Amino acid sequence: MTEPVLPPFADRPQPKPWIAQIHAYVPGKTTGADGQVLTKLSANENPLGTSPQAQAARHGAGDQARYPDPDSVVLRQALGALHGIAPDRIVMGTGSDELLNLAAQAFAGPGDEVVYVRYGFSVYDIAARRCGATPVVAPDRDYGTDVDALLAAVTPATRVVFLANPNNPTGSYTGAAGIARLHAGLRPDILLVIDQAYAEYVAPADDDGALALAARTTNVLVTRTFSKIYGLAGERVGWATGDAALVDMLNRIRGPFNLSLSAQATALAAVGDQEFVRASFEHNRDQRARFVERLAALGNRGLRPLPSEANFVLIEFSGALRAEDAYRGLMDHGYITRWLPGQGLPQCLRITIGTAAQMDAIADALARMAGA
Ligand SMILES: *Cc1c(COP(=O)(O)O)cnc(C)c1O
């Protein structure tokens, strides 16, 4: 008898090649190079913090020795009531990040293509590669979303299209007509994921219609998060809605107890405090307008704030003051912002809208550095 021929084993576990090619997500920094704690305007967190009711709910969340409700029933009912959505068409995620990954995993795999815009949210590249699919990047139009370019990037292999609206890191926004045209131009077997992480910062009159599309079509998934306007980034809560069959697939593969006890309790209380959401919206709208006006005055120094519907502004630097120098200079003033060479934007800084005093200090520092 001959010995069975074994395959050649490596001397260590071999990662799948599509996993080994992933560059890990780079979060907004908290400290400077020498470790000093800086005022953080690099992660689009809410400068007003979170709802006092959500803070209080954290302490009365329940018995930590027990598993949380695996289906976040009460929280989904509250979200459904707020948005006019049947709760069984809502699936919760450990941040919307979990749901973006699950959407790619459920509908794309090796040999399939996942499309998103250049200067899109960096998680889409990770989500596509994680499931072995091929990321396909559509060109931008002056940093903004080009619906025609997105549609032109679609091939027979396309399975998922991701679009953040408003987009991060650009702040650009595609209105309802553009979203409708994008959806109409996609085959019905292509999943369109509209990532509305910043939707609550958009004036209601400018709604992009994505939730309505998710309600009446079979291939649109909308994701939302508690990390931005609700000020609960630390609790890791997101949700998605779409056709029942889409929600069903995500429910099959999400973490069984994906929302912790305190995540469910604080998010529920936050949903109940829409006054805090309104105050955050108004604060952001007013401070963003003031900050953009200050930046516009530095146009002759090569600074250009790109139009933003979100809680941050992306600034292009094309004059003597370079984005990298502005980034380091602001750090010397005690502020950490987001310089984005890793995302192909070495000429840009993304700055989260903070308090009035913070935005004044940043505008003053930028003006000084630019020699204005
Ligand atoms: C911040 C952000 C999210 C939110 O991610 P969470 O996992 O919910 O914290 C999602 N999409 C975009 C585009 C974002 O900028």
Ligand as a Chemical Component Dictionary entry (heavy atoms), coordinates in Angstrom:
data_LIG
# 
_chem_comp.id                   LIG 
_chem_comp.type                 NON-POLYMER 
_chem_comp.pdbx_formal_charge   0 
_chem_comp.three_letter_code    LIG 
# 
loop_
_chem_comp_atom.comp_id 
_chem_comp_atom.atom_id 
_chem_comp_atom.alt_atom_id 
_chem_comp_atom.type_symbol 
_chem_comp_atom.charge 
_chem_comp_atom.model_Cartn_x 
_chem_comp_atom.model_Cartn_y 
_chem_comp_atom.model_Cartn_z 
_chem_comp_atom.pdbx_ordinal 
LIG C1 C1 C 0 -19.415 57.546 10.790 1  
LIG C2 C2 C 0 -19.967 56.837 9.620  2  
LIG C3 C3 C 0 -20.726 55.689 9.780  3  
LIG C4 C4 C 0 -21.077 55.207 11.163 4  
LIG O1 O1 O 0 -20.424 54.072 11.519 5  
LIG P1 P1 P 0 -20.849 53.366 12.886 6  
LIG O2 O2 O 0 -20.294 52.017 12.715 7  
LIG O3 O3 O 0 -22.351 53.369 12.932 8  
LIG O4 O4 O 0 -20.254 54.153 14.001 9  
LIG C5 C5 C 0 -21.227 55.049 8.673  10 
LIG N1 N1 N 0 -21.018 55.546 7.440  11 
LIG C6 C6 C 0 -20.337 56.678 7.244  12 
LIG C7 C7 C 0 -20.189 57.224 5.883  13 
LIG C8 C8 C 0 -19.773 57.342 8.325  14 
LIG O5 O5 O 0 -19.046 58.447 8.136  15 
# 
loop_
_chem_comp_bond.comp_id 
_chem_comp_bond.atom_id_1 
_chem_comp_bond.atom_id_2 
_chem_comp_bond.value_order 
_chem_comp_bond.pdbx_ordinal 
LIG C1 C2 SING 1  
LIG C2 C3 SING 2  
LIG C2 C8 DOUB 3  
LIG C3 C4 SING 4  
LIG C3 C5 DOUB 5  
LIG C4 O1 SING 6  
LIG O1 P1 SING 7  
LIG P1 O2 DOUB 8  
LIG P1 O3 SING 9  
LIG P1 O4 SING 10 
LIG C5 N1 SING 11 
LIG N1 C6 DOUB 12 
LIG C6 C7 SING 13 
LIG C6 C8 SING 14 
LIG C8 O5 SING 15 
# 
